[in-house]
Amino acid sequence: MMAREPDSVVLQLLREMRGEIAALRESASEHSELFKALRKDVRDWQETIATASGFAAHANIRGQSLDARSPI
């Protein structure tokens, strides 16, 4: 009877550890999906900022061109 008791404790601990590891894997997977979404959002914002900066630069150059032509 004594020989089986330690095995039962070890097996119980291993089962608990397996459950914890499964929960950690699920959590890591969820975090991975969140990071993918965040990376996409950052790329989208970078593209938006680059586009807006391009429009602003173009408008500034166009404004300077018009100012240079105006006879004031």
N, C-alpha and C positions, 0 to 999 in steps of 0.2 A: 504494500500500500504506500509506503514512503517513496518508492522509486517513481511512482506515477504522479505524485503530488507536485514535484518541481516541474515536470513536463507540462502539467496543466497550467501552472502559473506562467511559464515561459510562453506557451501557446496563446494564452489569454493576452499577454503583453504584446506578442507579435500581431495578433488580430487588431488590437487597439492601435498599434503603430501603422498597420496597413490602412486602417480607416482614416487616421490622421494624414497619412501620405496622400491618399485619394482626395481628401478635402483640400490639401495644399495644391495638388495638381489642378483641381477644378478652379481654385482661386487664381492660380498662375495663368491658366487659360483665359479666364475672364479679364485679368489685367492685361494680357497680351492683346486681346480684342480692343480694350479701351485705349491702349497705346497706339494701335493701328489707326483707330478713329482720330486720336489726337494728332498723330503725324499727318493724316490727310487734312485735318482742319488747319494745321500750321502751313502746309503746302498751299492750300487754298488762299489763306491770308497773304502769304508771300506773293502769290500770283496777283491777287487783288491790289496789293500795295505797289507792286512793280507796274501794273497797268495804270493805276492812278498817278504814280510818279511820272510815267511816260506822258500821260495826258497833260499833267501840270507843266512838264518841261516843254511840250509842244505848244501849249497855250502861251507860255512865257516867251518862247522864241517868236511865235506868231505876233504877240503883242509888241515885242521889241521891233519886229519888222514893220509893223504898222506905224509905230511911233517914229521910226526912222524916215518913213515916207511922208508923214504929215507935215505940212508947212506951217509950223507955229513959231 
